[in-house]
Amino acid sequence: MGAAVAIKKQELKPVTSVSKNKPPEELLQIFRKLKPKSINKINLGVTAYSSVLKSNKKYGKMTQVPTEVVDSLREHLIAKHRSVLEQSFMNPKKRKELTDIISLYIKDNELNFPGISAGDLINQLVDAIAGLGQLQPLVDDPEVTDIYLNAIDNVEIDKVDGRTYRTNIKFNSLEEAMEIVYKIINSTSQTLNTNKPLADAALGKLRVNIANEAVSYETGLTVAIRKPQTSIKVTKQTIIESGQASSEMMKAVKAFVEAGLNILVVGPTGTGKTQTMRVISGDIPNGDRTFVLEDNPEMFLASTYPEKRFVSWRCRQNDSGEFVVDYGRLLFNTLRQNPSRIIVGEARDKSALNMLKIFNSGHPGMSSIHANSAEEAVGRLIYMIEEGDTKLTYDAIGRLIASTIDIIIFQDKLRDRSRKWSEMIELVGFKDGEASFNTLFNFEVENVVRDKEEIVRIDGQHKQSGYLSEKTIKKIRNKAVDMSLIDNLIAPAKQEGVLG
């Protein structure tokens, strides 16, 4: 009963031997015209897959493409068509546009090679520049949210059901896997070498983090690819059907969002916090002008909900990785744009204080934070603010947090690799150094299924465990929200007065 995904093993045919003799004079003449590559040159010989993304998602034979041709073309695309290049890795329309650009480049530079037709040359160059080899079907699969290359024989994926699966994809060598890595690196003008062994890149709407052998010392390479939320089929219904949350929890969240309560989504890395924020943002009223501030673009709410008034801004870093436009600057300038609401992708550093002050002054919103519990989330917020230039005491910061944040959604990943909204909590106060919580829903484990020593399934239910405070009920009622959405969260003794 172990969790597994059936991904057909990719068929990789060996490359025919490559001659090491001096190239013919006509090739040398072409190469003399080409500018030398200035970034991340890698001589792997084979630089392309012939990719056929049909229903069976197979790949054809690997084909020799001269490295100098690929390098010069890549430089041209980065200089003249960067946006098209970055988006072509997962956007079929942009890939078609890239194909047309490459076709024109071949014509303008009079590129032709004996034994290779014009059409084959175009296809080989497109795949050499903007194909991700064996990983491409995973990028194209709308059911896949994240891709993890842990080793050349260990590729895992997260799917929309919140679970992690091991695929049967294997690379023949580290060099073969590095081909894909350098396509990504070179297309984003970043550097990956011994002196700079880590890279965090935005490739169009893909987020890619890479560690080479200087850091990933056992496997030689580690890659994490996060796909944009716009390409993923995650909805309230899929969250409910996969058991991540209950329908009662979703009804309550709809009321909370419509009423403009301030929501904090909490959980460890990889538990789906951004996904949750994207889904529940769909409950924001269409007329509200909502600013979305992110470190790296992930939610793409303006594209996801074109009928709503979302404005998306991002932080900016210089070549040294230092923020030249951080959350603090974005928050300050957002207030000049007359926002109705503000969504902050992740609460961090001293800007957390500015975020709380804005949320507490008539601009409701939501944010997320990495923490292992609701209690830890409050503690982390206090610590962030204390690290900044503030004269507020520990208790004063705690009281500010409690008076600002209304609802906390805590998410977790269980040992069977499933995601759960473990708790939905109302933050009701802060006194004597401790936060006071009112747990509304929690997930209770009822059965554990094992396969030998491995836990393969955890069964349980989301159960209501409390009622909303009068203060929060009043906030919701005053915003003319449909009170039937939270009728089960109103204590029976108060039902008649609230719903009557």
ZAMARGU-4260 file (C-alpha; in steps of 0.2 Angstrom, whole numbers, plus 5000, padded with zeros to 4 digits):
<rodrens>
0) 5000/5000/5000 | 5015/5011/4999 | 5013/5028/4990 | 5020/5028/4972 | 5017/5036/4956
5) 5018/5027/4940 | 5029/5037/4928 | 5036/5028/4913 | 5054/5027/4913 | 5062/5038/4900
10) 5070/5030/4886 | 5088/5037/4883 | 5097/5030/4868 | 5116/5032/4869 | 5125/5045/4858
15) 5134/5039/4844 | 5153/5041/4845 | 5159/5059/4843 | 5174/5062/4832 | 5188/5071/4840
20) 5196/5075/4824 | 5198/5093/4818 | 5181/5100/4812 | 5179/5103/4793 | 5183/5120/4787
25) 5165/5125/4784 | 5161/5122/4802 | 5177/5132/4808 | 5171/5147/4797 | 5154/5147/4806
30) 5162/5146/4823 | 5174/5160/4819 | 5158/5171/4817 | 5151/5166/4834 | 5155/5176/4849
35) 5163/5166/4863 | 5152/5162/4878 | 5155/5173/4893 | 5145/5164/4907 | 5145/5147/4914
40) 5153/5138/4899 | 5151/5119/4901 | 5158/5107/4888 | 5147/5092/4889 | 5147/5088/4871
45) 5129/5082/4870 | 5117/5097/4874 | 5100/5092/4867 | 5086/5081/4869 | 5074/5078/4855
50) 5058/5081/4865 | 5041/5074/4860 | 5028/5078/4873 | 5014/5067/4867 | 5002/5057/4878
55) 5015/5044/4882 | 5028/5058/4887 | 5043/5049/4879 | 5059/5057/4873 | 5067/5053/4857
60) 5086/5051/4854 | 5099/5062/4860 | 5108/5072/4846 | 5125/5080/4844 | 5123/5099/4843
65) 5139/5110/4842 | 5142/5118/4859 | 5148/5134/4851 | 5132/5136/4842 | 5121/5133/4857
70) 5132/5145/4868 | 5131/5159/4855 | 5112/5157/4852 | 5109/5157/4871 | 5119/5173/4873
75) 5108/5181/4859 | 5092/5175/4867 | 5097/5182/4884 | 5102/5199/4877 | 5087/5201/4865
80) 5073/5189/4871 | 5075/5185/4889 | 5057/5185/4894 | 5052/5173/4880 | 5067/5162/4884
85) 5062/5161/4903 | 5044/5158/4900 | 5047/5145/4886 | 5052/5131/4898 | 5033/5129/4903
90) 5023/5140/4892 | 5019/5131/4875 | 5014/5148/4867 | 5031/5156/4872 | 5040/5140/4866
95) 5032/5142/4849 | 5038/5160/4849 | 5055/5155/4854 | 5055/5142/4840 | 5051/5157/4827
100) 5065/5167/4835 | 5078/5153/4833 | 5072/5150/4815 | 5076/5168/4811 | 5092/5167/4820
105) 5097/5152/4810 | 5093/5161/4794 | 5101/5177/4798 | 5117/5168/4803 | 5116/5156/4788
110) 5118/5141/4799 | 5118/5124/4791 | 5126/5107/4794 | 5128/5092/4783 | 5116/5078/4787
115) 5104/5089/4798 | 5088/5097/4790 | 5083/5114/4794 | 5068/5108/4804 | 5079/5096/4814
120) 5091/5109/4817 | 5078/5121/4824 | 5070/5107/4835 | 5087/5102/4842 | 5092/5120/4846
125) 5075/5123/4854 | 5077/5108/4865 | 5095/5112/4869 | 5091/5129/4875 | 5074/5127/4883
130) 5070/5108/4886 | 5072/5100/4903 | 5075/5082/4897 | 5067/5069/4908 | 5060/5082/4920
135) 5050/5091/4906 | 5035/5079/4908 | 5034/5083/4927 | 5035/5102/4923 | 5021/5100/4911
140) 5010/5089/4922 | 4997/5100/4931 | 4995/5088/4945 | 5013/5090/4950 | 5017/5105/4962
145) 5036/5103/4966 | 5050/5092/4959 | 5065/5087/4969 | 5081/5080/4961 | 5089/5072/4976
150) 5102/5062/4967 | 5104/5056/4949 | 5093/5040/4953 | 5081/5049/4965 | 5068/5061/4959
155) 5053/5065/4969 | 5037/5075/4967 | 5024/5083/4977 | 5006/5082/4969 | 4990/5092/4972
160) 4984/5079/4984 | 4997/5085/4996 | 5008/5069/4995 | 5026/5066/4990 | 5030/5052/4978
165) 5046/5044/4972 | 5047/5043/4953 | 5057/5030/4943 | 5066/5043/4933 | 5085/5040/4933
170) 5099/5049/4925 | 5114/5039/4917 | 5127/5051/4925 | 5129/5067/4935 | 5135/5075/4919
175) 5118/5071/4911 | 5109/5079/4925 | 5120/5094/4925 | 5115/5097/4907 | 5098/5102/4913
180) 5105/5112/4928 | 5116/5123/4916 | 5101/5126/4904 | 5092/5134/4919 | 5107/5143/4926
185) 5113/5150/4909 | 5095/5155/4904 | 5094/5166/4920 | 5112/5173/4919 | 5117/5166/4936
190) 5133/5157/4940 | 5135/5140/4948 | 5153/5134/4951 | 5165/5129/4966 | 5165/5147/4972
195) 5147/5150/4970 | 5139/5132/4974 | 5121/5138/4977 | 5109/5146/4965 | 5091/5152/4968
200) 5083/5157/4951 | 5067/5162/4944 | 5065/5154/4927 | 5049/5163/4921 | 5036/5157/4933
205) 5047/5142/4939 | 5057/5144/4956 | 5073/5134/4955 | 5085/5131/4969 | 5101/5122/4966
210) 5116/5115/4976 | 5131/5108/4966 | 5144/5095/4972 | 5153/5108/4982 | 5139/5108/4994
215) 5129/5093/4990 | 5144/5082/4994 | 5136/5065/4994 | 5125/5065/4979 | 5134/5079/4969
220) 5118/5088/4965 | 5102/5094/4973 | 5088/5103/4964 | 5071/5109/4969 | 5059/5116/4957
225) 5043/5124/4962 | 5030/5127/4949 | 5019/5142/4948 | 5002/5141/4957 | 4993/5146/4940
230) 4998/5130/4932 | 4992/5119/4947 | 4974/5112/4949 | 4972/5116/4967 | 4955/5122/4973
235) 4945/5122/4989 | 4937/5106/4982 | 4953/5097/4979 | 4959/5102/4996 | 4943/5095/5004
240) 4943/5079/4994 | 4961/5075/4998 | 4958/5077/5016 | 4969/5092/5019 | 4954/5102/5027
245) 4936/5099/5030 | 4921/5108/5021 | 4916/5116/5038 | 4934/5124/5039 | 4932/5130/5021
250) 4915/5138/5025 | 4923/5147/5040 | 4938/5153/5030 | 4926/5161/5018 | 4918/5171/5031
255) 4934/5176/5039 | 4941/5182/5022 | 4925/5191/5017 | 4925/5200/5034 | 4942/5206/5032
260) 4950/5196/5047 | 4969/5196/5048 | 4974/5178/5044 | 4992/5170/5047 | 4996/5154/5039
265) 5009/5144/5049 | 5018/5128/5045 | 5035/5121/5041 | 5043/5122/5024 | 5034/5112/5011
270) 5017/5111/5019 | 5007/5121/5006 | 5006/5138/5015 | 5007/5148/4998 | 4995/5136/4990
275) 4982/5139/5005 | 4984/5158/5003 | 4981/5157/4985 | 4966/5147/4986 | 4958/5157/5001
280) 4962/5173/4992 | 4948/5169/4980 | 4936/5174/4994 | 4942/5192/4994 | 4927/5203/4987
285) 4930/5208/4969 | 4929/5226/4973 | 4943/5226/4985 | 4960/5233/4978 | 4972/5220/4985
290) 4991/5222/4985 | 5001/5206/4984 | 5019/5208/4990 | 5031/5193/4988 | 5049/5189/4989
295) 5049/5178/4974 | 5033/5178/4963 | 5023/5162/4967 | 5004/5166/4969 | 5001/5176/4953
300) 4984/5181/4960 | 4980/5194/4946 | 4982/5180/4933 | 4972/5167/4944 | 4958/5179/4948
305) 4957/5191/4933 | 4939/5197/4939 | 4947/5203/4955 | 4958/5219/4959 | 4974/5211/4963
310) 4991/5221/4961 | 5006/5210/4962 | 5023/5218/4968 | 5040/5209/4972 | 5055/5212/4981
315) 5071/5215/4971 | 5089/5209/4975 | 5106/5215/4967 | 5119/5203/4960 | 5126/5201/4978
320) 5109/5194/4984 | 5106/5210/4995 | 5088/5217/4994 | 5087/5234/4986 | 5068/5233/4987
325) 5063/5224/5003 | 5046/5221/5011 | 5048/5237/5021 | 5049/5248/5005 | 5035/5238/4997
330) 5024/5241/5012 | 5028/5259/5013 | 5024/5262/4995 | 5009/5251/4995 | 5000/5264/5007
335) 5002/5277/4993 | 4992/5266/4981 | 4976/5266/4991 | 4975/5248/4995 | 4959/5239/5002
340) 4969/5224/5008 | 4987/5218/5008 | 4994/5201/5006 | 5012/5198/5012 | 5019/5182/5005
345) 5030/5179/5021 | 5032/5188/5037 | 5051/5191/5040 | 5063/5202/5048 | 5060/5220/5055
350) 5046/5223/5041 | 5035/5212/5052 | 5032/5226/5063 | 5027/5237/5049 | 5015/5224/5042
355) 5006/5222/5059 | 5004/5241/5061 | 4996/5241/5043 | 4985/5226/5046 | 4980/5235/5062
360) 4975/5252/5054 | 4961/5248/5043 | 4971/5238/5029 | 4967/5220/5033 | 4977/5206/5025
365) 4985/5189/5027 | 5003/5182/5028 | 5013/5166/5031 | 5027/5162/5043 | 5038/5146/5045
370) 5035/5139/5062 | 5031/5122/5070 | 5016/5128/5079 | 5004/5143/5082 | 5014/5147/5098
375) 5030/5146/5090 | 5024/5158/5076 | 5019/5171/5089 | 5036/5169/5097 | 5045/5171/5080
380) 5035/5187/5076 | 5041/5194/5092 | 5059/5189/5089 | 5059/5197/5072 | 5052/5213/5078
385) 5064/5214/5093 | 5079/5212/5080 | 5073/5228/5072 | 5075/5245/5079 | 5060/5246/5091
390) 5058/5251/5109 | 5043/5241/5112 | 5044/5228/5126 | 5041/5209/5123 | 5024/5210/5131
395) 5019/5226/5121 | 5024/5217/5105 | 5014/5201/5110 | 4999/5212/5113 | 5001/5220/5096
400) 5001/5203/5088 | 4986/5197/5097 | 4976/5213/5093 | 4981/5212/5075 | 4980/5193/5070
405) 4963/5186/5071 | 4965/5168/5064 | 4979/5156/5063 | 4979/5141/5051 | 4992/5129/5056
410) 4998/5117/5042 | 5009/5101/5044 | 5015/5086/5034 | 5011/5070/5042 | 5023/5055/5042
415) 5013/5047/5028 | 5018/5062/5018 | 5001/5070/5017 | 4997/5088/5021 | 4984/5093/5033
420) 4977/5109/5040 | 4981/5102/5058 | 4973/5117/5067 | 4962/5132/5064 | 4965/5144/5079
425) 4958/5161/5085 | 4971/5171/5093 | 4962/5180/5108 | 4975/5188/5118 | 4993/5190/5126
430) 4997/5191/5144 | 5012/5188/5155 | 5022/5183/5141 | 5010/5170/5134 | 4998/5170/5119
435) 4980/5164/5122 | 4972/5153/5109 | 4955/5147/5105 | 4956/5131/5095 | 4941/5130/5083
440) 4946/5115/5073 | 4960/5101/5074 | 4964/5085/5065 | 4963/5070/5076 | 4972/5054/5070
445) 4961/5038/5071 | 4971/5025/5062 | 4989/5022/5056 | 4992/5010/5042 | 5010/5002/5041
450) 5020/4993/5027 | 5033/4984/5038 | 5042/4999/5047 | 5035/5013/5035 | 5019/5022/5039
455) 5010/5023/5022 | 4993/5030/5028 | 4986/5040/5042 | 4968/5041/5044 | 4958/5054/5054
460) 4946/5067/5054 | 4945/5086/5056 | 4934/5090/5071 | 4927/5106/5078 | 4934/5109/5096
465) 4928/5127/5100 | 4918/5142/5097 | 4922/5159/5091 | 4924/5174/5103 | 4910/5187/5104
470) 4923/5200/5098 | 4926/5190/5082 | 4908/5186/5079 | 4904/5204/5080 | 4918/5209/5067
475) 4910/5196/5055 | 4892/5202/5058 | 4897/5220/5055 | 4904/5216/5038 | 4887/5209/5032
480) 4894/5192/5030 | 4882/5177/5028 | 4882/5171/5046 | 4876/5154/5041 | 4894/5151/5036
485) 4900/5151/5054 | 4884/5145/5063 | 4892/5130/5070 | 4906/5141/5077 | 4893/5151/5087
490) 4890/5144/5104 | 4872/5137/5106 | 4868/5150/5120 | 4872/5164/5108 | 4864/5157/5092
495) 4847/5165/5094 | 4854/5183/5097 | 4867/5181/5083 | 4857/5172/5069 | 4840/5178/5073
</rodrens>
